[in-house]
Amino acid sequence: MELFTIDTILPAASGILFITQAIYHLGLYNKLYIHNKETVYTTDINAENPPLSVIIVAKDAADELQENLPFILEQDYPEFEVIVIYDRSADDCDDTLKLLEDKYPNLYHTFIPDSARYISHKKLGITMGIKASRHEWLVFTEPNCRPQSNQWLKQMARNFTPATEIVLGYSNYEKVPGWLNKKITFDTLLNSMRYLGMALSGHPYMGTGRNLAYRKTLYYKQKGFASHLNLQRGEDDLFINETAHAHNTRVETGSDSLMRIAMPKYKKIWCEEKISYAATSRLFKGTARYIMGFETCSRLLFYAAIIATIITGILLHQWTTLGIAILLWAARFVMQLIVFRKTAKTLGERKFCTLLPVFDFLQPIWNGVFKLQRKLRRKNEFMRK
């Protein structure tokens, strides 16, 4: 009598993969919900609201700046400046900013010169903004982003403790009807649960420039973007990957600190962002990249093992085996649903109840497509221009 047969190996493999997935969901993805429920800031908080500089780099974004800048300029914060650096373009960005400057004395703007060549304009713009800033603490966002509250800066600033050099904030797309919106908000939520959860676990590995703060001295200590100046992007994720560690990084996900991103006009815009991220994420240092990759692999293997176990149970009339497979899938789904619902609720996101199994299965596939597209592109497409 054989000790190991297909009807014993498959359920055992499914069980091991279920445990692996449970560790990720309960030990990592649940971090944001727990963080929002804990009262850690009652004893470790900066209530001084130090002066800060908000830096925004814009290109062809006159309408977005006109719509979103007032929500930043009208923040309930004692002392701050907003510096907009725009890439010269055909729109009326300059006129828009001049009109806003007449109304808001703390708004300043400049432009990236037309003569700038062979350097990422985004990185050059951020560097120009940092050099023009008057304050130690720098807060970054983008033209298509709008704070959910006029307390955004206060919520970010409460993390500005003496030991803190980096504050990672949460951002996601506005909620509008449509499949694409559901798809990209789920993808952004999951990615946020990953990198913010890792930061809360003491292993920060990236950040996003849509809602981010760090010290000016950190930028100069790191010599800016010198280590990846040859790349078109990486001004946020690679910079944080190089500078963040357990003792200098904090996470802010309070309800008033959230940043909403305007839906892209075309799906291609979001796809290009994902391909661009695939080009920089492969350069991440540390183990986080592999930890996240292992979660994706274990997820796909779990689905494969469950499907194989169900088919085997039906073909061999092994009803116990079939029952184990269904039970493991249901247990993972319930666990995942609870974690996502609680986290989504605290962040004001969709609950994804009915679509969760679909997106959970498809998300690794479409990310794999983006990575493949990145490999098929010419290398110089991701280099500075």
Buried (B, 14 or more C-beta within 10 A) or exposed (E): EEEEEBBEBBBEBBBBBBEBBBEBBEEBBBBBBEBBEEEEBEEEEBEEBEBBBBBBBBBEBBBBBBBBBBBBBEBEBEEBBBBBBBBBBEBEBBEBBEEBBEEBEBBBBBBBEEEBEEBBBBBBBBBBBBEBBEBBBBBBBBBBBBBBBBBBBBBBBBBBEEEBBBBBBBBBBBBEEEEBBBBBBBBBBBBBBBBBBBBBBEBBBBBBBBBBBBBBEBBEEBEBBEBBBBBBBBBBBBBBBBBBBEEBBBBBBBBBBBBBBBBBEEEEEBBBBBBBBBBBBEBBEBEBBEBBEEBBEBBBBBBBBBBBBBEBBEEEEBEEBBEBBBEBBEEBEEBBBBBBBBBBEBBEBBBBEEBBBEBBEBBBEBBEBBBEBBEEEEEEEBEBE
